[in-house]
Amino acid sequence: MLERPYLDLLEQVLTTGHFKGDRTGTGTYSVFGAQLRFDLSQGFPLLTTKRVPLGLIKSELLWFLHGDTNIQYLLQHNNHIWDEWAFARWIQSPEYTGPDMTDFGRRHLVDAAFDQQYQAELAAFDARIVADDAFAARFGDLGNVYGRQWRAWQTSTGETIDQLQNVIEMIKTTPDSRRLIVSAWNPEDVPTMALPPCHTLFQFYVNDGRLSLQLYQRSADLFLGVPFNIASYALLLAMVARVTGLVPGEFVHTFGDAHIYSNHLTQVTEQLSRTPRPAPTLWLNPAKQTLDDFEMTDIRVLDYDPHPAIKAPVAV
């Protein structure tokens, strides 16, 4: 099954991972330097041992491709992946006058009354971001995160570089280049980002009419985040293959710190008890020939039959 390498890594970390403290105070079990490989000719690597919502993956990737860094677009598409990082900036601002959300990153996970209050404040924040463009401009932006680095990297001379478009042109004109690289890790911008890039750099490789992509991910939440990352970069690979006239090849996922949070162990065990099902097939609208043309309805998966979703808390 296509997802077997992912499940094997989950089991490896669960059984042999090193316990480490982390920024969130939750604690993780981790390994360093793992790698997964997915051959897209065998199907689309959307996990079947738990439901992974393709709508969230599509809207987040399109958000990146637009060069956007404001969560308003995501919320307009019912995507709440990035809410809490923007919300953290709001409740720490002088203009916030609501209830004390001190230590919100951990306290709302263990205090039911606080969690209810926290969720109410977060919902009100989200609603205001969607309805109030001025408020969204001030408090919905996450800093120069992925989309900005991919599509409008700021140079020391005040110019911008569209890394992704440049790479697409290189794939078309110099496909044997070893410089088909897009980086999200900009050391100057890292301190002002809501969350420094976890998936930091990706590189394309062309061989015999096939386009492959390797991602380097410095930090990887294996249970919650990585299933999204696998599908997102496999989708990006397929879209870039489409616009460059190539066939999707292999997605190679290379990790720095690959970890399972200590409060995800039960969920991981449940997932590993399930039998994988056949991988779905990706459909891209054949009428769309540039990345900027794609919209949500132009991307679908066919024959997706996963096990039910497994919920787990996000460490912020």
Secondary structure as the mmCIF struct_conf table of DSSP 4:
data_model
#
loop_
_struct_conf.conf_type_id
_struct_conf.id
_struct_conf.beg_label_comp_id
_struct_conf.beg_label_asym_id
_struct_conf.beg_label_seq_id
_struct_conf.end_label_comp_id
_struct_conf.end_label_asym_id
_struct_conf.end_label_seq_id
TURN_TY1_P TURN_TY1_P1 LEU A 2 GLU A 3
HELX_RH_AL_P HELX_RH_AL_P1 ARG A 4 THR A 16
HELX_LH_PP_P HELX_LH_PP_P1 GLY A 17 GLY A 17
STRN STRN1 HIS A 18 LYS A 20
TURN_TY1_P TURN_TY1_P2 ARG A 23 THR A 24
BEND BEND1 GLY A 25 THR A 26
STRN STRN2 THR A 28 PHE A 32
BEND BEND2 GLY A 33 GLY A 33
STRN STRN3 GLN A 35 ASP A 39
HELX_RH_3T_P HELX_RH_3T_P1 LEU A 40 GLN A 42
BEND BEND3 THR A 48 LYS A 50
HELX_RH_AL_P HELX_RH_AL_P2 LEU A 54 LEU A 65
TURN_TY1_P TURN_TY1_P3 HIS A 66 GLY A 67
STRN STRN4 ASN A 70 ASN A 70
TURN_TY1_P TURN_TY1_P4 ILE A 71 ILE A 71
HELX_RH_AL_P HELX_RH_AL_P3 GLN A 72 GLN A 76
TURN_TY1_P TURN_TY1_P5 HIS A 77 ASN A 78
TURN_TY1_P TURN_TY1_P6 ILE A 81 TRP A 82
HELX_RH_AL_P HELX_RH_AL_P4 ASP A 83 ILE A 91
TURN_TY1_P TURN_TY1_P7 GLN A 92 GLN A 92
BEND BEND4 SER A 93 SER A 93
TURN_TY1_P TURN_TY1_P8 PRO A 94 GLU A 95
BEND BEND5 GLY A 98 PRO A 99
TURN_TY1_P TURN_TY1_P9 THR A 102 ASP A 103
HELX_RH_AL_P HELX_RH_AL_P5 PHE A 104 VAL A 110
HELX_RH_AL_P HELX_RH_AL_P6 ALA A 112 ALA A 131
HELX_RH_AL_P HELX_RH_AL_P7 ASP A 133 PHE A 139
BEND BEND6 GLY A 140 GLY A 140
STRN STRN5 ASP A 141 ASP A 141
BEND BEND7 GLY A 143 ASN A 144
HELX_RH_AL_P HELX_RH_AL_P8 TYR A 146 ARG A 151
STRN STRN6 TRP A 153 GLN A 154
HELX_LH_PP_P HELX_LH_PP_P2 THR A 155 THR A 155
TURN_TY1_P TURN_TY1_P10 SER A 156 THR A 157
BEND BEND8 GLY A 158 GLY A 158
STRN STRN7 THR A 160 ILE A 161
HELX_RH_AL_P HELX_RH_AL_P9 GLN A 163 THR A 173
TURN_TY1_P TURN_TY1_P11 PRO A 175 ASP A 176
BEND BEND9 ARG A 178 ARG A 178
STRN STRN8 ILE A 181 SER A 183
TURN_TY1_P TURN_TY1_P12 PRO A 187 ASP A 189
HELX_RH_3T_P HELX_RH_3T_P2 VAL A 190 THR A 192
BEND BEND10 MET A 193 LEU A 195
BEND BEND11 CYS A 198 CYS A 198
STRN STRN9 HIS A 199 ASN A 207
TURN_TY1_P TURN_TY1_P13 ASP A 208 GLY A 209
STRN STRN10 ARG A 210 ASP A 221
TURN_TY1_P TURN_TY1_P14 LEU A 222 LEU A 224
HELX_RH_AL_P HELX_RH_AL_P10 GLY A 225 THR A 244
TURN_TY1_P TURN_TY1_P15 GLY A 245 GLY A 245
STRN STRN11 VAL A 247 TYR A 261
HELX_RH_3T_P HELX_RH_3T_P3 SER A 262 HIS A 264
HELX_RH_AL_P HELX_RH_AL_P11 LEU A 265 LEU A 272
TURN_TY1_P TURN_TY1_P16 SER A 273 SER A 273
BEND BEND12 ARG A 274 ARG A 274
HELX_LH_PP_P HELX_LH_PP_P3 THR A 275 PRO A 276
STRN STRN12 THR A 281 LEU A 284
TURN_TY1_P TURN_TY1_P17 PRO A 286 ALA A 287
BEND BEND13 THR A 290 THR A 290
HELX_RH_3T_P HELX_RH_3T_P4 LEU A 291 ASP A 293
HELX_RH_3T_P HELX_RH_3T_P5 MET A 296 ASP A 298
STRN STRN13 ILE A 299 LEU A 302
BEND BEND14 ASP A 303 ASP A 303
HELX_LH_PP_P HELX_LH_PP_P4 PRO A 306 ALA A 309
HELX_LH_PP_P HELX_LH_PP_P5 PRO A 313 ALA A 315
#
